[in-house]
């Protein structure tokens, strides 16, 4: 057997173990909240020594960073795939697809959604400009790009008096670096669009929609249609 084949098998086994570690960490999160994530607890459950598990993730923060980064990639791919499946000539349909994909992904991965968008994890400090920040920025950039395409239709329905000074400098720097042609009013609109998309999904994931809505999917679709109409875009059938 060649050395490359042996290494490939070892890499596969390592990848499988890493996935299992992250799956157990998400289960710990579901059972006890963010503070319940414990490398030693995961090692006990997997029958590993603490020393062995630390060879995969040296610290709890490393594990959390890997978790959130992987979650963000999964979300980014889901919403991008959905919106890219709609023609560029239908900006309203692309926004609808993005928003619906966000909800579907969150319902399929509720603990991942809570970890990515929930309360800060006690004691966790993400690396500056690390994989979490870069991938979260990818999600933000994709939605802002969709809103920017819709802006020529939306501007007559939206306030156009926003200046860059009205927005946080860090947000401004990222927008200007990633999408330099986006005007400040469109960047502010992207934040409002995100608030509407995220807010209803977060309420549903946290269990606040089901007691008052018999059909949460219909409620969400109605909100997305209203959002699209508010931007002066024709809704998708």
C-alpha positions in Angstrom: 0.0 0.0 0.0 1.4 3.4 -1.0 2.2 6.1 1.5 -0.4 8.4 -0.1 -3.1 5.8 0.3 -2.2 5.4 4.0 -2.3 9.1 4.6 -5.6 9.4 2.7 -7.1 6.9 5.0 -5.7 8.6 8.1 -7.0 11.9 6.9 -10.5 10.4 6.4 -10.5 8.9 9.9 -9.3 12.3 11.3 -12.1 14.1 9.4 -14.7 11.7 10.7 -13.5 12.1 14.3 -13.5 15.8 13.9 -17.1 15.7 12.6 -18.2 13.5 15.5 -16.5 15.9 18.0 -18.4 18.9 16.5 -21.7 16.9 16.5 -21.4 16.1 20.2 -20.5 19.7 20.9 -23.7 20.8 19.2 -25.7 18.3 21.3 -24.1 19.7 24.4 -25.2 23.1 23.3 -28.7 21.9 22.8 -28.9 20.2 26.2 -27.1 22.8 28.3 -26.6 26.0 26.4 -23.3 27.5 25.1 -21.5 27.2 28.5 -22.0 23.4 28.4 -19.6 22.8 25.6 -16.7 20.8 27.1 -13.8 19.1 25.4 -13.3 16.8 28.4 -17.0 15.8 28.3 -16.8 15.1 24.6 -13.6 13.0 25.2 -15.4 10.9 27.8 -18.4 10.3 25.5 -16.2 9.2 22.7 -13.9 7.1 24.8 -10.9 9.3 24.1 -8.3 10.7 26.4 -8.2 14.4 27.0 -4.8 14.4 25.4 -6.1 12.8 22.2 -9.0 15.2 21.8 -6.7 18.1 22.3 -4.8 17.0 19.2 -7.9 17.9 17.3 -8.9 21.0 19.1 -6.2 22.4 21.5 -8.8 24.6 23.3 -12.5 24.9 23.7 -12.3 28.2 21.8 -10.7 26.4 18.9 -13.6 24.0 18.8 -16.2 26.8 19.0 -14.4 28.7 16.2 -14.4 25.5 14.0 -18.1 25.0 14.8 -19.2 28.5 14.0 -17.0 28.7 10.9 -18.5 25.5 9.5 -22.0 26.6 10.4 -21.5 29.9 8.5 -20.2 28.1 5.4 -23.2 25.9 5.4 -25.6 28.8 5.7 -23.7 30.9 3.1 -23.8 28.0 0.6 -27.6 27.4 1.3 -28.7 31.0 0.7 -26.3 31.6 -2.2 -27.5 28.4 -4.0 -31.1 29.4 -3.5 -30.7 32.9 -4.8 -28.5 31.9 -7.7 -31.2 29.5 -8.9 -33.3 32.6 -9.8 -32.5 34.6 -12.9 -30.7 37.9 -12.4 -33.6 39.6 -14.1 -35.8 38.8 -11.1 -34.2 40.7 -8.1 -37.4 40.2 -6.1 -37.4 36.5 -6.7 -33.7 36.3 -5.7 -34.4 38.1 -2.4 -37.4 35.8 -1.8 -35.3 32.7 -2.4 -32.6 34.0 -0.1 -35.0 34.6 2.7 -36.8 31.3 2.3 -33.5 29.5 2.2 -32.5 31.2 5.5 -35.6 29.9 7.2 -35.3 26.4 5.8 -31.7 26.2 6.8 -32.5 27.5 10.3 -35.3 24.9 10.8 -33.0 22.1 9.7 -30.2 23.3 12.0 -31.8 25.1 14.9 -28.8 24.7 17.3 -26.4 25.9 14.6 -28.6 28.9 14.1 -28.6 29.6 17.8 -24.9 29.2 18.1 -24.2 31.5 15.1 -26.8 34.2 15.9 -27.6 33.6 19.6 -26.2 35.1 22.8 -22.4 35.4 23.2 -20.7 32.2 24.5 -19.3 32.8 28.0 -15.6 33.3 27.8 -15.3 32.8 24.1 -13.3 35.3 22.1 -13.3 34.7 18.3 -10.0 35.4 16.5 -9.9 38.8 14.9 -10.5 38.6 11.2 -10.5 34.8 11.6 -12.7 32.2 9.8 -15.8 33.1 11.7 -15.6 36.8 10.8 -14.7 36.1 7.2 -17.6 33.7 6.6 -20.1 35.9 8.4 -18.9 38.7 6.2 -19.6 36.4 3.2 -23.3 36.1 4.2 -23.6 39.8 4.8 -21.9 40.6 1.5 -24.2 38.3 -0.5 -27.4 39.8 0.9 -26.1 43.4 0.5 -25.3 42.6 -3.1 -28.8 41.4 -3.7 -30.2 44.6 -2.1 -27.8 46.7 -4.2 -29.1 45.2 -7.4 -32.7 46.0 -6.2 -31.7 49.5 -5.1 -32.6 51.2 -8.5 -36.2 49.9 -8.0 -36.3 50.4 -4.3 -34.8 53.9 -3.9 -38.1 55.7 -4.8 -39.8 53.8 -2.0 -37.1 54.3 0.6 -35.5 57.2 2.4 -32.4 58.4 0.5 -30.9 60.7 3.1 -28.5 58.2 4.8 -24.8 59.1 4.9 -21.9 56.8 5.8 -21.6 58.6 9.1 -25.0 57.2 10.1 -23.5 53.6 10.0 -20.9 51.9 12.2 -17.4 52.5 10.9 -16.6 48.8 10.8 -19.6 48.0 8.7 -18.8 50.9 6.4 -15.3 49.7 5.9 -16.4 46.2 5.0 -19.1 47.4 2.6 -16.7 49.8 0.9 -14.0 47.1 0.6 -16.4 44.4 -0.7 -18.9 46.5 -2.7 -17.4 49.9 -3.4 -20.3 51.0 -5.6 -23.0 50.6 -3.0 -24.4 53.9 -1.8 -24.9 54.4 2.0 -28.7 54.4 1.7 -28.6 51.0 0.0 -26.2 49.7 2.7 -28.6 50.9 5.4 -31.5 49.3 3.5 -29.6 46.0 3.5 -29.5 46.1 7.3 -33.3 46.7 7.5 -33.9 43.8 5.0 -31.7 41.6 7.2 -33.6 42.6 10.3 -36.9 41.6 8.8 -35.6 38.3 7.4 -33.7 37.3 10.5 -36.2 38.6 13.1 -39.1 36.3 12.1 -36.9 33.3 11.7 -35.3 33.9 15.1 -38.8 34.1 16.7 -39.7 30.8 15.1 -36.5 29.1 16.1 -37.0 30.3 19.7 -40.5 28.9 19.8 -42.5 32.2 19.8 -44.3 31.8 16.5 -46.0 28.4 16.9 -48.3 29.5 19.8 -49.8 32.3 17.7 -49.5 31.1 14.1 -51.1 28.0 12.7 -48.9 28.0 9.6 -45.5 29.6 10.2 -44.4 28.9 6.6 -47.3 30.9 5.3 -46.6 33.7 7.7 -43.0 33.9 6.7 -43.8 33.9 3.0 -46.3 36.7 3.5 -43.6 38.7 5.3 -41.1 38.1 2.5 -43.7 39.1 -0.2 -44.4 42.3 1.8 -40.7 42.9 2.0 -40.3 42.5 -1.8 -43.3 44.8 -2.5 -41.9 47.4 -0.1 -38.8 47.5 -2.4 -40.9 48.2 -5.5 -40.2 44.8 -6.9 -42.6 42.4 -8.5 -43.1 39.3 -6.4 -42.3 35.8 -7.7 -45.4 33.7 -8.4 
